[in-house]
């Protein structure tokens, strides 16, 4: 049984979990989506878009900042600071638990 349990914890590097941690105020101010991620290359909708207006934070730098949040390779920091970017900080799973578990 120990062998099986140990094998469950071996995760390839490409599949390691990452967490983007961002202050709520920064998220609300800088997030924007023009819904382009919901369209096919030909411009047709993958699914019907919501009826409400596109989201645009008051301090957003562009119409579509969603890719900044998807990119889990940027903003990785050594000191676990959460103030390095308005798009938050990417933490590895061990960094995330170290920061928030209180252990």
Rosetta silent file (secondary structure, phi, psi, omega in degrees, C-alpha in Angstrom):
SEQUENCE: XXXXXXXXXXXXXXXXXXXXXXXXXXXXXXXXXXXXXXXXXXXXXXXXXXXXXXXXXXXXXXXXXXXXXXXXXXXXXXXXXXXXXXXXXXXXXXXXXXXXXXX
SCORE:     score description
SCORE:     0.000 S_00000001
   1 L     0.000  -38.338 -179.991    0.000    0.000    0.000 S_00000001
   2 H   -60.189  -39.836  179.620    2.846    2.449    0.762 S_00000001
   3 H   -60.786  -43.916 -179.725    4.214    2.020   -2.773 S_00000001
   4 H   -63.536  -44.127  179.658    0.830    2.914   -4.284 S_00000001
   5 H   -62.574  -41.106  179.105    0.477    5.997   -2.077 S_00000001
   6 H   -64.268  -37.543 -179.011    3.956    7.210   -3.005 S_00000001
   7 H   -68.189  -27.450  179.089    3.224    6.846   -6.716 S_00000001
   8 H   -68.261  -20.654 -176.668    0.142    9.043   -6.400 S_00000001
   9 L   -94.210   -2.894  179.243    2.342   11.970   -5.346 S_00000001
  10 L   -88.231  106.004 -178.540    4.663   11.875   -8.368 S_00000001
  11 L  -115.955  128.940  177.961    3.361   14.603  -10.656 S_00000001
  12 L   -57.632  146.687 -177.423    5.241   15.611  -13.811 S_00000001
  13 H   -52.711  -38.880 -178.445    6.664   19.135  -13.627 S_00000001
  14 H   -66.282  -15.269 -177.273    4.380   20.317  -16.438 S_00000001
  15 H  -108.901    6.611  178.699    1.361   19.349  -14.320 S_00000001
  16 L   -62.951  143.390 -178.265    2.355   20.960  -11.019 S_00000001
  17 L   -77.157  142.740  174.025   -0.370   23.144   -9.596 S_00000001
  18 E  -130.080  151.679 -178.616    0.007   26.893   -9.541 S_00000001
  19 E  -129.797  127.235  174.349   -2.194   29.463   -7.852 S_00000001
  20 E   -93.796  117.852 -178.737   -2.611   33.087   -8.871 S_00000001
  21 E  -109.080  126.579 -174.844   -3.245   35.093   -5.723 S_00000001
  22 L  -141.181  141.543  175.446   -4.503   38.619   -6.202 S_00000001
  23 L   -64.904  136.928 -177.136   -5.912   41.325   -3.977 S_00000001
  24 H   -56.372  -41.055 -179.644   -9.645   41.669   -4.589 S_00000001
  25 H   -63.825  -42.265  177.802   -9.460   45.427   -5.185 S_00000001
  26 H   -62.163  -42.482  179.966   -6.735   44.956   -7.827 S_00000001
  27 H   -60.674  -49.011 -178.519   -8.806   42.260   -9.527 S_00000001
  28 H   -64.535  -35.450 -178.094  -11.927   44.412   -9.678 S_00000001
  29 H   -78.653  -31.414 -169.942   -9.992   47.463  -10.908 S_00000001
  30 H  -111.782  -11.983 -179.792   -7.780   45.809  -13.538 S_00000001
  31 L   -75.917  138.314  171.868   -9.727   42.826  -14.891 S_00000001
  32 E  -150.370  149.760  178.027  -11.396   43.204  -18.272 S_00000001
  33 E  -143.943  123.330  176.404  -12.836   40.831  -20.832 S_00000001
  34 L   -93.139    5.908  178.536  -14.017   41.675  -24.321 S_00000001
  35 L    71.415   11.714 -179.806  -15.297   38.086  -24.648 S_00000001
  36 H   -63.574  -24.844  177.626  -12.916   37.302  -27.510 S_00000001
  37 H   -70.525  -10.147 -179.707  -12.027   34.056  -25.717 S_00000001
  38 H   -97.980    5.623 -177.210  -15.625   32.975  -26.336 S_00000001
  39 E  -114.618  148.838  172.684  -15.353   33.244  -30.117 S_00000001
  40 L   -77.159  170.564 -179.900  -14.048   30.920  -32.776 S_00000001
  41 L   -59.296  -30.839 -179.491  -11.455   32.132  -35.262 S_00000001
  42 L   -82.261    1.027  178.103  -14.217   32.945  -37.756 S_00000001
  43 L    93.325   -9.393  178.250  -15.901   35.235  -35.190 S_00000001
  44 L   -74.151  154.872 -177.199  -18.851   32.959  -34.422 S_00000001
  45 E   -82.081  137.425  174.153  -19.699   32.359  -30.784 S_00000001
  46 L   -69.185  -40.074  174.987  -18.755   29.093  -29.094 S_00000001
  47 L  -143.121  156.305  179.261  -21.748   29.673  -26.801 S_00000001
  48 L   -57.494  134.414  179.954  -24.190   32.569  -26.674 S_00000001
  49 L   -72.452  157.354  176.200  -22.545   35.523  -24.901 S_00000001
  50 L   -60.320  156.846 -178.722  -24.042   36.930  -21.709 S_00000001
  51 L   -82.064  -16.939 -179.387  -26.608   39.678  -22.145 S_00000001
  52 L   -81.861  163.990 -178.848  -24.815   42.082  -19.776 S_00000001
  53 L   -59.471  155.366  173.536  -22.058   44.475  -20.834 S_00000001
  54 L   -61.238  150.553 -179.344  -18.467   43.314  -21.162 S_00000001
  55 E   -82.196  132.596  176.826  -16.474   43.609  -17.956 S_00000001
  56 E  -147.123  107.493  176.810  -13.998   46.497  -17.827 S_00000001
  57 L   -63.992  148.453 -174.983  -12.255   47.470  -14.596 S_00000001
  58 L   -62.470  -23.345  179.518  -11.880   51.205  -14.083 S_00000001
  59 L  -111.438   14.750 -177.081   -8.057   50.943  -14.185 S_00000001
  60 L   -63.088  138.507 -176.736   -7.832   48.232  -16.837 S_00000001
  61 L   -84.056  -13.229  179.628   -4.976   48.719  -19.302 S_00000001
  62 L  -156.896  177.419 -179.977   -6.831   47.144  -22.245 S_00000001
  63 L   -75.643  -15.718 -174.972  -10.161   45.680  -23.309 S_00000001
  64 L  -145.759   93.014  179.381   -9.003   42.126  -22.596 S_00000001
  65 L   -98.030   -0.285 -177.660   -6.665   41.434  -19.665 S_00000001
  66 H   -50.962  -41.745  179.603   -7.835   37.848  -19.148 S_00000001
  67 H   -58.913  -28.089  176.765   -4.654   36.340  -20.705 S_00000001
  68 H   -64.272  -32.278  179.974   -2.564   37.991  -17.972 S_00000001
  69 H   -81.229  -29.578  177.966   -4.502   35.936  -15.420 S_00000001
  70 H   -71.270  -34.520 -174.562   -4.240   32.716  -17.443 S_00000001
  71 L   -70.457  101.883 -177.230   -0.452   32.926  -17.744 S_00000001
  72 L   -90.132    8.975  178.061    0.734   30.961  -14.738 S_00000001
  73 L   -98.848  -12.954 -177.413    4.416   31.357  -15.649 S_00000001
  74 L   -97.748  158.686  176.073    4.634   35.087  -14.952 S_00000001
  75 L    66.825   22.936  175.335    5.003   36.940  -11.672 S_00000001
  76 E   -75.035  128.139 -176.865    6.541   33.997   -9.828 S_00000001
  77 L  -124.005  154.949 -178.495    8.368   35.457   -6.849 S_00000001
  78 L   -84.749  -32.992 -172.722   10.760   34.041   -4.306 S_00000001
  79 L   -93.095    8.450  177.763    9.648   35.997   -1.244 S_00000001
  80 L    61.440   25.872  175.840    5.926   35.178   -1.547 S_00000001
  81 L   -67.172  145.453  177.764    5.056   38.867   -1.845 S_00000001
  82 L  -111.297   13.571 -175.827    1.544   39.523   -3.055 S_00000001
  83 L  -115.111   12.794 -175.140    2.150   43.116   -4.105 S_00000001
  84 L   -72.777  -22.020 -174.488    4.407   42.626   -7.130 S_00000001
  85 L  -157.807  150.213  175.387    1.742   43.160   -9.785 S_00000001
  86 L   -68.420  -13.727  177.724   -1.848   44.268  -10.236 S_00000001
  87 L   -94.390   10.365  176.915   -2.338   40.833  -11.829 S_00000001
  88 L    85.879 -168.683 -177.606   -1.355   39.087   -8.621 S_00000001
  89 E  -129.817  135.972  177.605    1.398   36.656   -7.880 S_00000001
  90 E   -90.693  125.925  178.910    1.747   33.085   -9.065 S_00000001
  91 E  -117.729  143.792  170.974    2.623   30.674   -6.279 S_00000001
  92 E   -70.444  169.624 -179.669    3.536   27.019   -6.477 S_00000001
  93 H   -61.994  -42.170  179.916    1.392   24.694   -4.408 S_00000001
  94 H   -66.355  -38.535  176.946    3.994   24.497   -1.643 S_00000001
  95 H   -64.951  -40.752  179.627    4.363   28.309   -1.617 S_00000001
  96 H   -60.421  -49.091 -179.068    0.589   28.694   -1.503 S_00000001
  97 H   -67.774  -35.224  177.117    0.216   26.374    1.488 S_00000001
  98 H   -63.274  -42.096 -177.312    3.207   27.966    3.220 S_00000001
  99 H   -70.026  -39.781 -169.699    1.681   31.421    2.777 S_00000001
 100 H  -111.941   -6.330 -177.908   -1.884   30.590    3.819 S_00000001
 101 L   -86.076  -17.493 -178.392   -1.791   27.532    6.083 S_00000001
 102 L    75.815   10.468 -179.434   -0.197   29.307    9.024 S_00000001
 103 L   -93.838    0.000    0.000    2.240   26.428    9.441 S_00000001
